[in-house]
Amino acid sequence: MARTDRVIQWLLDGDPAIRWQALRDLAGALERAVERERRKVARDGWGGRLLARQDPEGTWAGGLYSPKWISTTYTMLMLRDFGLPAINRQARRACTLLLDGGLQPDGGVAYGTWANEHDWTGWRSAEQAGNLQAHDRRHRLALGQNAMKCDHLDRCRERTTWGV
């Protein structure tokens, strides 16, 4: 077995978060096989263990942005990188909490005093906040309004999905 083949096999023997990407990018697997493996991220390995640690409130470590590295923000970013499917119920619940807890009228995101002091307007939760900000800009331009948000932003928020 060639060295490259051994490395690919080593990756395929690993966690589902790695395996589905190795199947897609290195092994040339069919899309059906890749998606079947990707769905395992929610229940097995690193992804399953992270999801099992979600608080009853829907957050991780009791906070949206802090404690740093283990809060909801960082856990969601990691789950996204693992390839957790956008339809995952737990992830969608956490995204709702992140948006409701920090989305500002201008489309930026701020979580508490520290975040307000450091201008987090460029931060995105799976591009969700960016989609809402773009939506708001389009409506203001179309309506010729100077208001900071459209009058039906809550309904539009319900239509957006994590991972879009």
C-alpha positions as CSV (number, residue, x, y, z in Angstrom):
1,M,0.0,0.0,0.0
2,A,1.4,3.4,-1.0
3,R,2.0,6.0,1.7
4,T,-0.8,8.2,0.3
5,D,-3.2,5.3,0.5
6,R,-2.2,4.6,4.1
7,V,-2.8,8.3,5.1
8,I,-6.3,8.2,3.4
9,Q,-7.1,5.0,5.2
10,W,-6.0,6.5,8.5
11,L,-8.3,9.5,7.9
12,L,-11.2,7.2,6.9
13,D,-10.7,5.2,10.2
14,G,-11.1,8.4,12.2
15,D,-14.0,10.5,13.5
16,P,-17.1,11.0,11.3
17,A,-16.2,14.8,11.2
18,I,-13.0,13.8,9.4
19,R,-14.2,10.8,7.6
20,W,-17.0,12.4,5.5
21,Q,-14.6,15.1,4.3
22,A,-11.9,12.5,3.4
23,L,-14.5,10.5,1.5
24,R,-15.6,13.6,-0.4
25,D,-12.2,15.2,-1.0
26,L,-9.7,12.3,-1.2
27,A,-11.5,9.0,-1.8
28,G,-13.8,10.2,-4.6
29,A,-16.9,8.6,-2.9
30,L,-20.4,9.1,-4.2
31,E,-22.4,12.0,-2.8
32,R,-24.8,9.6,-1.2
33,A,-22.0,7.9,0.8
34,V,-20.6,11.2,1.8
35,E,-23.9,12.5,3.1
36,R,-24.6,9.3,4.9
37,E,-21.3,9.6,6.7
38,R,-21.8,13.3,7.4
39,R,-25.1,12.6,9.1
40,K,-23.2,10.6,11.7
41,V,-21.5,13.8,13.0
42,A,-24.7,14.5,15.0
43,R,-24.6,11.3,16.9
44,D,-21.1,9.8,16.9
45,G,-17.6,11.0,17.8
46,W,-16.7,14.6,18.5
47,G,-20.0,16.1,17.2
48,G,-22.2,13.7,19.1
49,R,-20.2,14.4,22.3
50,L,-20.5,18.2,21.9
51,L,-24.2,18.0,21.2
52,A,-24.7,15.8,24.3
53,R,-23.1,18.6,26.4
54,Q,-25.7,21.2,25.3
55,D,-27.4,22.8,28.3
56,P,-31.2,22.4,28.8
57,E,-31.5,26.1,27.9
58,G,-29.9,25.3,24.5
59,T,-26.5,26.9,25.2
60,W,-23.1,25.4,25.9
61,A,-21.2,26.3,29.2
62,G,-24.1,28.6,30.1
63,G,-23.2,31.4,27.8
64,L,-23.5,32.7,24.3
65,Y,-20.0,34.1,23.9
66,S,-18.3,33.3,27.2
67,P,-16.6,31.4,28.7
68,K,-14.3,31.7,25.8
69,W,-13.7,28.6,23.7
70,I,-16.4,26.5,25.3
71,S,-19.5,28.8,25.0
72,T,-22.3,28.5,22.5
73,T,-20.5,30.6,19.8
74,Y,-17.4,28.6,19.7
75,T,-19.2,25.2,20.0
76,M,-21.4,26.2,17.1
77,L,-18.4,27.2,15.0
78,M,-16.7,23.9,15.7
79,L,-19.9,21.9,14.9
80,R,-20.2,23.8,11.6
81,D,-16.6,22.9,10.8
82,F,-17.3,19.3,11.7
83,G,-20.0,19.4,9.1
84,L,-23.1,19.1,11.3
85,P,-26.0,19.2,8.9
86,A,-28.0,22.5,8.9
87,I,-31.2,20.7,9.7
88,N,-30.0,19.5,13.1
89,R,-32.6,20.6,15.7
90,Q,-30.1,21.3,18.5
91,A,-28.0,23.5,16.2
92,R,-31.0,25.4,15.0
93,R,-32.1,26.0,18.6
94,A,-28.6,27.4,19.4
95,C,-28.6,29.6,16.3
96,T,-32.0,31.1,17.4
97,L,-30.5,31.8,20.8
98,L,-27.4,33.4,19.3
99,L,-29.5,35.6,17.0
100,D,-32.1,36.6,19.6
101,G,-29.4,37.2,22.2
102,G,-27.1,39.3,20.2
103,L,-28.4,40.4,16.8
104,Q,-28.4,44.2,16.7
105,P,-30.7,46.4,14.6
106,D,-27.9,47.2,12.2
107,G,-27.2,43.6,11.5
108,G,-24.1,43.4,13.8
109,V,-23.8,41.0,16.7
110,A,-23.0,42.0,20.3
111,Y,-23.0,39.8,23.4
112,G,-22.6,41.9,26.5
113,T,-20.3,44.8,27.4
114,W,-17.1,43.2,26.2
115,A,-18.5,42.5,22.7
116,N,-20.0,46.0,22.5
117,E,-16.6,47.5,23.2
118,H,-14.9,45.5,20.5
119,D,-17.4,46.0,17.6
120,W,-18.5,42.6,16.5
121,T,-20.4,43.7,13.4
122,G,-18.4,41.4,11.1
123,W,-19.1,38.2,13.2
124,R,-21.5,35.7,11.6
125,S,-23.2,32.7,13.0
126,A,-23.2,30.4,10.0
127,E,-23.8,33.5,7.9
128,Q,-27.2,33.9,9.5
129,A,-26.6,37.4,10.7
130,G,-25.2,38.3,7.3
131,N,-28.3,37.1,5.6
132,L,-30.4,39.2,7.9
133,Q,-28.2,42.3,7.4
134,A,-28.3,41.9,3.6
135,H,-32.1,41.4,3.8
136,D,-32.5,44.6,5.8
137,R,-30.3,46.6,3.4
138,R,-32.3,45.4,0.4
139,H,-35.6,46.4,2.1
140,R,-34.3,49.8,3.2
141,L,-33.1,50.5,-0.4
142,A,-36.3,49.3,-1.9
143,L,-38.5,51.2,0.5
144,G,-36.3,54.3,0.6
145,Q,-36.3,54.2,4.4
146,N,-33.6,55.2,6.8
147,A,-34.9,52.9,9.5
148,M,-32.4,50.5,11.0
149,K,-34.4,47.4,10.3
150,C,-37.3,46.4,8.2
151,D,-40.7,46.1,9.9
152,H,-41.0,42.4,9.3
153,L,-37.5,41.3,10.3
154,D,-38.9,38.7,12.8
155,R,-40.8,36.9,10.1
156,C,-37.8,37.0,7.8
157,R,-35.6,35.6,10.6
158,E,-37.9,32.6,10.8
159,R,-37.4,31.9,7.1
160,T,-33.6,31.9,7.2
161,T,-31.7,28.7,8.0
162,W,-28.5,27.9,9.7
163,G,-25.8,27.0,7.3
164,V,-27.1,29.1,4.4
